[in-house]
Amino acid sequence: MPNFYARRRLSVLAGPVATTALFNSPTASAALPTPIAGSTARSYLSRLTQSP
């Protein structure tokens, strides 16, 4: 029987520990893409075609 109680105590502690780790972890972040030149953007836009 003592083994059952040890598992129970472990499961009771695992929930709050996992929740704390989840909410205190750093957020994901990514660098913004570098902007392209206006002439390049206009060139890309001129290549687009409109479908009927």
C-alpha positions as CSV (number, residue, x, y, z in Angstrom):
1,M,0.0,0.0,0.0
2,P,2.8,2.6,0.7
3,N,3.7,2.5,-3.0
4,F,0.2,3.6,-4.0
5,Y,0.4,6.7,-1.7
6,A,3.8,7.6,-3.1
7,R,2.4,7.6,-6.6
8,R,-0.6,9.6,-5.5
9,R,1.6,12.3,-4.0
10,L,3.7,12.4,-7.1
11,S,0.7,12.9,-9.4
12,V,-0.7,15.6,-7.1
13,L,2.6,17.6,-7.4
14,A,3.2,16.9,-11.1
15,G,0.1,18.9,-12.2
16,P,1.0,22.3,-10.7
17,V,4.7,21.9,-11.6
18,A,3.8,21.3,-15.2
19,T,1.4,24.2,-15.3
20,T,3.9,26.5,-13.8
21,A,6.5,25.5,-16.3
22,L,4.1,26.0,-19.2
23,F,3.1,29.5,-18.2
24,N,6.6,30.7,-17.1
25,S,8.4,29.6,-20.2
26,P,9.7,32.2,-22.7
27,T,7.4,33.1,-25.5
28,A,8.4,32.3,-29.1
29,S,9.7,35.1,-31.2
30,A,11.0,35.5,-34.7
31,A,12.8,38.3,-36.4
32,L,10.8,40.3,-38.9
33,P,11.7,39.7,-42.6
34,T,13.9,42.4,-44.2
35,P,11.8,44.7,-46.4
36,I,12.4,44.6,-50.2
37,A,13.0,47.6,-52.3
38,G,10.0,49.4,-53.8
39,S,11.1,48.7,-57.3
40,T,11.3,45.0,-56.6
41,A,7.8,45.0,-55.1
42,R,6.4,46.9,-58.2
43,S,8.2,44.3,-60.4
44,Y,6.5,41.4,-58.6
45,L,3.1,43.1,-58.7
46,S,3.4,43.7,-62.5
47,R,3.9,40.0,-63.0
48,L,0.6,39.1,-61.3
49,T,-2.3,38.2,-63.6
50,Q,-6.0,38.4,-62.9
51,S,-8.0,35.2,-63.5
52,P,-11.4,35.6,-65.0
